[in-house]
Amino acid sequence: MKHWLVGSLLIGVVAAGVAAAWLSGALPGRFAADPDRFRSPTGEVAATPQRPGDPDEGYRALVNEPYVNCGMPYEAYRRIAPKTDPADLLPGREGRNAELPYFMTAHVNADGVEVVSNNCLVCHAARIDDEIVVGLGNAFDNFTIDPRRLVTEVGRYVRGPERSAAWQHWADRIEAIAPHIQTETIGMNPATNLSWALMTHRDPQTMAWSETPLLDPPPERPVPLRTPPWWWMGKKNAMFYTTIGRGDHSRYMLFASLLCADSVEELQEIDAYAADIRAFLEGLAPPAFPWDVDEELAQEGKAVFEANCSNCHGTYGETPSYPNRVIPLDRIGTDPLYAQTMTDGTLDRFYEWVERSPHGGTVRAAPAEGYIAPPLDGIWAVAPYLHNGSVPSLQSLLDSSLRPRFWRHAEPPVYDPEKGGWRHEVLETGKGAAEDREMRARIYDTTLPGYANGGHLYGDDLSDRERAAILEYLKTL
């Protein structure tokens, strides 16, 4: 069920989005004297205080609370969804949620209708070796499908005025933003465009929904982005690849709620447990590499890593360090489209939306024109690599000559412990030669805008032995 249902129900659930507009920016004019108020410099990112929370309560809220509070009526869901696979169940779920797959949540709305919607785990959980890893970005989520198709299918099974009203609420929101959230390639996440599309229809001070746009909408083609893992949040001082997420992280994470919540009061109810969810995420540990590691080679790799990579990515072990450093585009050399789009002024109307929202300047939308060098905890599990997922394995990340121009994941997905990534097929041609839409969606074409696989060439200066040693060391982090 997951690939067809999740791809269609993404809307409103992508917590990897951009500025969490609700409970976010500052009072009108607060930064008016600063012409660069929507920009941050590259280099070190300063820390900001975070609200304390209860991680146990945070997990309970993450897997049970209706922070996306509209969706399909449960009675219709039962008609179209297969029986839940026991492997898709998570511990700690309550009531109806204990029967649903981990990426879906049920609740009863104000009219007494039980509805089902996706939760954050639709993007932020994935399988490795048949185990659900909470916090791992899903490399195989399919957001290339028009979500309105599922809405129409569900509508055929809706009966009664209350259920029809619940379905219509959900359907209207999806109709408004669906044109802006379909990706070209499986594994890419349209969270950024989703953020802007929702702001287009929301009054920034009351959160009231407008059927007609209040701002010029975002482009219809999302910039390619790969979902990063949650367990890096405990180290990072700002959120997302360009560090646009400055301030209270917990209020960015629940941006999903903008799809359905129609008042500041509704969002304040969600905010009451947002800091708990962040506390849970901050304490997440990455999964351990489940295959054999050459310990002697890994120790050799640690020395090579610390001499060549730690300045940007930090050190690991008993006394870890992490520099929180944004690398300028001309130095990192990776595809610049995302960072340039975020900082070229064309999105400032959305940053101003954040600034106008009424909750006291607890967050700011202020990207840097570069990409943060992430921590590497659990990096072995995070394939494919770079912010746009253009590099399929750690082996090819460390040796740019091995990066394929055109490729696709093998089916079914199988992890390659030697190369440090999901098995993939190298192709001779890109999307243009594909026979149909489904085949095009599977092809990763690095010749397309935003999908380039260049840059981060530091491993090219190392010997084959040094690269092999670093790769083995990375499996231990």
Phi, psi and omega in degrees: 000328197299317188294318181281326184279316182295316181301328182275337185253012180309323196306127176089358186246352186283103182276002176268018184292198186261228186298130178281092191300317179289147183051045190234254202309217187241174176294151183309132176080001185301321182253018189299333182282350184252107182293341180256028187293343180259015181231148173237150177285159169285174184100205187291139178259123181286149178282150172233147181298144177243148179291138177288157179205171180259111184297326178294317176293329178295319177295317179302316181293319182303319187260000183230326189284148181271063179289346164249102195258022168226158182174202181274141174303137184303322181299323177286321178304318181298330183285332186252341186263139174290169177298140183297130174291127178306332179291346180264008179270146177242148175290158175082008178270150190240149175058224181302328183299332179295343181261349187264156173298155190303336185266010180231148182226140178246150171201167178259125183279182185295339179267006179083015180262129175280123181238157182235133178218165172291156171244187185298336185286353175301326178253335191249034169208147181202168181261140166227122180054044177067015176247133176287124178252104178291128180103349179272126176296136185276115182283356186238009175297142185246102178251025177273353185266140177293117184294343180293340178296316179291322179303315179296318180297315179298320183302334180293340185251009182271130181228142176093149185296319182293316179293322178297321179294320179296316178297319183295321178303311179295314183297321181296319181294318181293320178302322184289325188247353181304323182298345188253002190232020177260126181270167178272339190224137175301138181098346177271147186245124184271027188304319183297311179296325177300318179303310183294321181298321179292318177299327180303329185253006183245134168290125188291343182257328180255342185069010178296141181274138175242127179296326176265145183298140175265344177227162171298131183290164177285171175301156181279343181258111179294142173292136182298129179216141175261140181284118179281164181282149179292330188291352173283345186298331181295342182254334189275136181275345175215157189261151173080167191298326180261009182057035178294333185276086182257139177107222186283105184298324185296335180276341169285320189298327184262026176301338178310328186293345180297341180298316193242328184287126190250016178206159176298324181298318178298319181289329176294327176297320178289321180299337181298333178244006181298318180294329176295318179297318178298321179298322176296314182295321181299329182267001180297136174258143178290157177291146177282143177300120190272002180249176182292146177236137174281096188298322180295316178293323178297319178296321175297319180294328178300316180295319179295318179299311184294333179279336189239337190238339190289338180300327179259321189259355177088182179240163188223158182122213185290328180235073184288158176218153177213124189278349181051061188241128173271127182264128180298155182300320183289344178267316184283323174075006179278172185309122187273352193303314183296309182297321179292319179298323182287339189238004185271004177095346184286345180251008185299333179298329178282325175294324176294324175303315178299316182298328183277345184293154203265024190245034160086020175069035181281342174222162175224146171263103187213079182287160172253151181274072180178191180231138179287136173285112190284162165297160185245016174302129179064023185298333180301331185271354195263008180301151356283170195249170192071166187298336182255009177063029187277345184247118192284343186210161174297324179302314180283338174293324181276345181221100188295340179292345181265358183283122181285147177285318178231134180201168174209153177296145174290153177237130356288164180299131178224131180278139178255102184291341179284315182272341181074055179179173178286139178303142182217161177253131174275132184249158179273334184227164183264204185297329185298335182264000182290148186280330183210174184299317182297320178292319178300321183296333181279340187275129172266114186247103186281003176271351182276154180303130178088350185253006186299148184249019179277181178081181185045061186262015187298327180291341181294338181277355182265162175282165177303319180295318180294318178296318178297323181290317178298316179303318180293322178295319181299332178294340183269352186279000000 
